[in-house]
Amino acid sequence: MDEQTQKLSEAINKLTELNNSLQKRVLVLEANAAIDEIAHACCIASNSPSVRLQSWNQWVADRVAEHAVKTGSSGNPEELLVKLVIEVQLKRIKHWSELFREGNED
């Protein structure tokens, strides 16, 4: 039992370590995305709502594609992380699209 307990403890510690590492990477991605969003929003603030929506959707699609290419070509594919980032970005697209449409009364 002691050997099994030791192995189980080591496995739990390794999973915890991997989870913490993944959480740190996600936080960095989120921080970078937030900075990019603010910069992009400032650049398109004076445009009409429909132009802002089109610009925003294109910008987000570019960022998602860029990240997927970087992750896929790194030699260490992190499919779950890529899927998470894409899901987050798709939710952002939906959120901002709804806000821009409300502003444009579409």
MDAnalysis code that builds the backbone (N, CA, C; Angstrom):
import MDAnalysis as mda
import numpy as np

u = mda.Universe.empty(318, n_residues=106, atom_resindex=np.repeat(np.arange(106), 3), trajectory=True)
u.add_TopologyAttr("name", ["N", "CA", "C"] * 106)
u.add_TopologyAttr("resid", np.arange(1, 107))
u.add_TopologyAttr("resname", ["MET", "ASP", "GLU", "GLN", "THR", "GLN", "LYS", "LEU", "SER", "GLU", "ALA", "ILE", "ASN", "LYS", "LEU", "THR", "GLU", "LEU", "ASN", "ASN", "SER", "LEU", "GLN", "LYS", "ARG", "VAL", "LEU", "VAL", "LEU", "GLU", "ALA", "ASN", "ALA", "ALA", "ILE", "ASP", "GLU", "ILE", "ALA", "HIS", "ALA", "CYS", "CYS", "ILE", "ALA", "SER", "ASN", "SER", "PRO", "SER", "VAL", "ARG", "LEU", "GLN", "SER", "TRP", "ASN", "GLN", "TRP", "VAL", "ALA", "ASP", "ARG", "VAL", "ALA", "GLU", "HIS", "ALA", "VAL", "LYS", "THR", "GLY", "SER", "SER", "GLY", "ASN", "PRO", "GLU", "GLU", "LEU", "LEU", "VAL", "LYS", "LEU", "VAL", "ILE", "GLU", "VAL", "GLN", "LEU", "LYS", "ARG", "ILE", "LYS", "HIS", "TRP", "SER", "GLU", "LEU", "PHE", "ARG", "GLU", "GLY", "ASN", "GLU", "ASP"])
u.atoms.positions = np.array([
    [0.813, -1.203, 0.000],
    [0.000, 0.000, 0.000],
    [0.853, 1.262, 0.000],
    [1.982, 1.232, 0.689],
    [2.813, 2.425, 0.748],
    [3.349, 2.806, -0.629],
    [3.745, 1.803, -1.405],
    [4.265, 2.086, -2.746],
    [3.160, 2.648, -3.638],
    [1.964, 2.074, -3.546],
    [0.838, 2.580, -4.332],
    [0.465, 3.993, -3.904],
    [0.486, 4.229, -2.612],
    [0.179, 5.565, -2.096],
    [1.208, 6.569, -2.590],
    [2.464, 6.170, -2.591],
    [3.538, 7.043, -3.070],
    [3.348, 7.371, -4.547],
    [3.043, 6.339, -5.361],
    [2.831, 6.556, -6.797],
    [1.624, 7.464, -7.038],
    [0.579, 7.233, -6.275],
    [-0.621, 8.061, -6.406],
    [-0.325, 9.499, -6.022],
    [0.421, 9.675, -4.956],
    [0.799, 11.017, -4.514],
    [1.644, 11.726, -5.572],
    [2.592, 11.006, -6.168],
    [3.434, 11.590, -7.217],
    [2.601, 11.964, -8.441],
    [1.652, 11.106, -8.794],
    [0.793, 11.389, -9.948],
    [-0.074, 12.621, -9.692],
    [-0.605, 12.732, -8.489],
    [-1.422, 13.899, -8.134],
    [-0.578, 15.166, -8.163],
    [0.627, 15.087, -7.632],
    [1.527, 16.247, -7.656],
    [1.858, 16.664, -9.084],
    [2.101, 15.685, -9.956],
    [2.423, 15.990, -11.356],
    [1.220, 16.642, -12.047],
    [0.029, 16.112, -11.816],
    [-1.181, 16.702, -12.405],
    [-1.397, 18.127, -11.907],
    [-1.161, 18.338, -10.625],
    [-1.299, 19.683, -10.055],
    [-0.297, 20.635, -10.689],
    [0.923, 20.169, -10.857],
    [1.975, 20.989, -11.476],
    [1.611, 21.340, -12.922],
    [1.132, 20.365, -13.684],
    [0.732, 20.613, -15.070],
    [-0.455, 21.569, -15.144],
    [-1.400, 21.394, -14.228],
    [-2.565, 22.277, -14.193],
    [-2.145, 23.712, -13.892],
    [-1.254, 23.883, -12.927],
    [-0.769, 25.229, -12.587],
    [-0.049, 25.869, -13.770],
    [0.750, 25.079, -14.467],
    [1.469, 25.584, -15.635],
    [0.490, 26.021, -16.723],
    [-0.523, 25.213, -16.960],
    [-1.532, 25.556, -17.964],
    [-2.284, 26.820, -17.570],
    [-2.637, 26.938, -16.296],
    [-3.346, 28.131, -15.830],
    [-2.499, 29.386, -16.027],
    [-1.201, 29.285, -15.764],
    [-0.311, 30.436, -15.969],
    [-0.280, 30.836, -17.436],
    [-0.179, 29.843, -18.319],
    [-0.145, 30.149, -19.755],
    [-1.454, 30.777, -20.216],
    [-2.569, 30.284, -19.701],
    [-3.869, 30.859, -20.060],
    [-3.960, 32.302, -19.570],
    [-3.478, 32.562, -18.361],
    [-3.500, 33.938, -17.845],
    [-2.657, 34.874, -18.699],
    [-1.508, 34.403, -19.150],
    [-0.664, 35.226, -20.025],
    [-1.387, 35.501, -21.339],
    [-2.000, 34.471, -21.903],
    [-2.754, 34.665, -23.145],
    [-3.898, 35.649, -22.949],
    [-4.600, 35.519, -21.833],
    [-5.708, 36.433, -21.546],
    [-5.217, 37.865, -21.389],
    [-4.098, 38.042, -20.705],
    [-3.552, 39.394, -20.525],
    [-3.141, 39.986, -21.867],
    [-2.474, 39.191, -22.691],
    [-2.083, 39.672, -24.018],
    [-3.303, 39.999, -24.862],
    [-4.313, 39.157, -24.788],
    [-5.536, 39.402, -25.559],
    [-6.220, 40.678, -25.090],
    [-6.232, 40.910, -23.782],
    [-6.869, 42.125, -23.253],
    [-6.137, 43.376, -23.731],
    [-4.817, 43.329, -23.722],
    [-4.029, 44.469, -24.210],
    [-4.315, 44.700, -25.692],
    [-4.329, 43.622, -26.467],
    [-4.619, 43.738, -27.895],
    [-6.020, 44.283, -28.140],
    [-6.986, 43.826, -27.343],
    [-8.365, 44.301, -27.500],
    [-8.468, 45.801, -27.254],
    [-7.816, 46.264, -26.209],
    [-7.861, 47.695, -25.882],
    [-7.224, 48.506, -27.006],
    [-6.075, 48.063, -27.479],
    [-5.396, 48.782, -28.564],
    [-6.257, 48.808, -29.819],
    [-6.853, 47.683, -30.137],
    [-7.690, 47.624, -31.337],
    [-8.937, 48.480, -31.173],
    [-9.553, 48.430, -30.002],
    [-10.758, 49.238, -29.764],
    [-10.457, 50.726, -29.910],
    [-9.302, 51.153, -29.451],
    [-8.920, 52.568, -29.588],
    [-8.740, 52.948, -31.055],
    [-8.222, 52.034, -31.840],
    [-7.980, 52.321, -33.261],
    [-9.270, 52.437, -34.060],
    [-10.323, 51.733, -33.637],
    [-11.556, 51.726, -34.431],
    [-12.677, 52.525, -33.779],
    [-12.391, 53.211, -32.692],
    [-13.442, 53.884, -31.928],
    [-14.199, 54.933, -32.736],
    [-13.544, 55.590, -33.675],
    [-14.208, 56.663, -34.416],
    [-14.979, 56.158, -35.635],
    [-14.900, 54.880, -35.937],
    [-15.611, 54.325, -37.092],
    [-17.078, 54.079, -36.768],
    [-17.870, 53.869, -37.808],
    [-19.283, 53.546, -37.615],
    [-19.396, 52.154, -36.993],
    [-20.519, 51.858, -36.332],
    [-20.671, 50.541, -35.697],
    [-20.496, 49.372, -36.663],
    [-21.012, 49.481, -37.871],
    [-20.884, 48.358, -38.807],
    [-19.429, 48.159, -39.241],
    [-18.688, 49.261, -39.420],
    [-17.265, 49.161, -39.766],
    [-16.484, 48.601, -38.579],
    [-16.829, 49.030, -37.357],
    [-16.166, 48.488, -36.162],
    [-16.403, 46.993, -36.048],
    [-17.637, 46.558, -36.297],
    [-17.965, 45.137, -36.208],
    [-17.162, 44.335, -37.220],
    [-17.118, 44.798, -38.439],
    [-16.371, 44.100, -39.482],
    [-14.884, 44.058, -39.135],
    [-14.354, 45.176, -38.704],
    [-12.942, 45.254, -38.331],
    [-12.639, 44.342, -37.154],
    [-13.507, 44.368, -36.159],
    [-13.306, 43.538, -34.965],
    [-13.313, 42.056, -35.315],
    [-14.299, 41.617, -36.076],
    [-14.394, 40.205, -36.435],
    [-13.159, 39.750, -37.206],
    [-12.676, 40.584, -38.119],
    [-11.478, 40.241, -38.887],
    [-10.256, 40.168, -37.979],
    [-10.151, 41.114, -37.074],
    [-9.013, 41.153, -36.157],
    [-8.977, 39.908, -35.280],
    [-10.119, 39.533, -34.716],
    [-10.170, 38.350, -33.848],
    [-9.858, 37.093, -34.653],
    [-10.405, 36.984, -35.844],
    [-10.119, 35.814, -36.682],
    [-8.620, 35.719, -36.972],
    [-7.988, 36.856, -37.234],
    [-6.540, 36.867, -37.475],
    [-5.768, 36.397, -36.253],
    [-6.161, 36.862, -35.057],
    [-5.460, 36.468, -33.838],
    [-5.629, 34.970, -33.569],
    [-6.839, 34.441, -33.769],
    [-7.080, 33.017, -33.536],
    [-6.235, 32.188, -34.502],
    [-6.230, 32.575, -35.768],
    [-5.444, 31.841, -36.764],
    [-3.953, 31.911, -36.437],
    [-3.493, 33.095, -36.057],
    [-2.075, 33.278, -35.711],
    [-1.681, 32.376, -34.545],
    [-2.516, 32.332, -33.525],
    [-2.210, 31.497, -32.362],
    [-2.229, 30.014, -32.728],
    [-3.212, 29.605, -33.519],
    [-3.307, 28.198, -33.902],
    [-2.079, 27.770, -34.703],
    [-1.618, 28.633, -35.599],
    [-0.427, 28.318, -36.394],
    [0.800, 28.222, -35.496],
    [0.968, 29.179, -34.578],
    [2.123, 29.161, -33.676],
    [2.116, 27.908, -32.807],
    [0.965, 27.566, -32.272],
    [0.870, 26.412, -31.390],
    [1.085, 25.123, -32.168],
    [0.493, 25.049, -33.358],
    [0.616, 23.843, -34.167],
    [2.017, 23.610, -34.681],
    [2.789, 24.661, -34.884],
    [4.130, 24.507, -35.445],
    [5.218, 24.498, -34.377],
    [4.842, 24.521, -33.119],
    [5.834, 24.574, -32.048],
    [6.461, 23.216, -31.757],
    [5.929, 22.154, -32.375],
    [6.453, 20.819, -32.114],
    [5.854, 20.205, -30.859],
    [5.064, 20.972, -30.141],
    [4.413, 20.498, -28.924],
    [2.947, 20.917, -28.977],
    [2.149, 20.232, -29.804],
    [0.763, 20.671, -29.970],
    [-0.004, 20.611, -28.651],
    [-0.687, 21.666, -28.372],
    [-1.486, 21.752, -27.145],
    [-2.941, 21.932, -27.561],
    [-3.526, 20.856, -28.051],
    [-4.852, 20.942, -28.635],
    [-5.879, 21.525, -27.671],
    [-5.829, 21.129, -26.419],
    [-6.813, 21.642, -25.471],
    [-6.675, 23.142, -25.294],
    [-5.452, 23.633, -25.228],
    [-5.223, 25.065, -25.076],
    [-5.700, 25.811, -26.317],
    [-5.411, 25.278, -27.488],
    [-5.867, 25.913, -28.729],
    [-7.386, 25.968, -28.751],
    [-8.026, 24.852, -28.407],
    [-9.492, 24.826, -28.394],
    [-10.042, 25.834, -27.394],
    [-9.414, 25.933, -26.232],
    [-9.862, 26.887, -25.216],
    [-9.750, 28.315, -25.731],
    [-8.619, 28.647, -26.324],
    [-8.416, 30.006, -26.833],
    [-9.422, 30.312, -27.933],
    [-9.644, 29.363, -28.826],
    [-10.604, 29.590, -29.903],
    [-12.004, 29.774, -29.337],
    [-12.391, 28.970, -28.351],
    [-13.711, 29.127, -27.735],
    [-13.849, 30.495, -27.079],
    [-12.818, 30.926, -26.371],
    [-12.856, 32.244, -25.725],
    [-12.994, 33.338, -26.771],
    [-12.229, 33.239, -27.841],
    [-12.291, 34.268, -28.877],
    [-13.646, 34.262, -29.580],
    [-14.208, 33.091, -29.810],
    [-15.529, 33.039, -30.438],
    [-16.586, 33.675, -29.540],
    [-16.465, 33.475, -28.230],
    [-17.397, 34.126, -27.308],
    [-17.200, 35.635, -27.322],
    [-15.952, 36.074, -27.447],
    [-15.689, 37.516, -27.547],
    [-16.303, 38.092, -28.821],
    [-16.152, 37.357, -29.925],
    [-16.747, 37.816, -31.181],
    [-18.249, 37.977, -31.004],
    [-18.873, 36.972, -30.412],
    [-20.323, 37.031, -30.216],
    [-20.696, 38.216, -29.328],
    [-19.980, 38.391, -28.229],
    [-20.272, 39.480, -27.292],
    [-20.147, 40.835, -27.973],
    [-19.013, 41.087, -28.620],
    [-18.790, 42.388, -29.251],
    [-19.703, 42.595, -30.448],
    [-20.003, 41.517, -31.161],
    [-20.929, 41.644, -32.286],
    [-22.291, 42.118, -31.803],
    [-22.755, 41.532, -30.707],
    [-24.048, 41.947, -30.155],
    [-24.011, 43.403, -29.706],
    [-22.927, 43.815, -29.057],
    [-22.815, 45.210, -28.620],
    [-22.786, 46.172, -29.801],
    [-22.003, 45.835, -30.825],
    [-21.922, 46.710, -31.991],
    [-23.262, 46.770, -32.726],
    [-23.948, 45.636, -32.803],
    [-25.251, 45.634, -33.482],
    [-26.258, 46.477, -32.712],
    [-26.208, 46.398, -31.385],
    [-27.095, 47.246, -30.581],
    [-26.789, 48.716, -30.834],
    [-25.507, 49.056, -30.915],
    [-25.115, 50.441, -31.169],
    [-25.510, 50.907, -32.550],
    [-25.586, 49.971, -33.485],
    [-25.944, 50.290, -34.864],
    [-27.440, 50.117, -35.098],
    [-28.123, 49.665, -34.078],
    [-29.560, 49.383, -34.120],
    [-29.895, 48.412, -35.238],
    [-29.058, 47.393, -35.417],
    [-29.299, 46.346, -36.429],
    [-30.198, 45.276, -35.855],
])
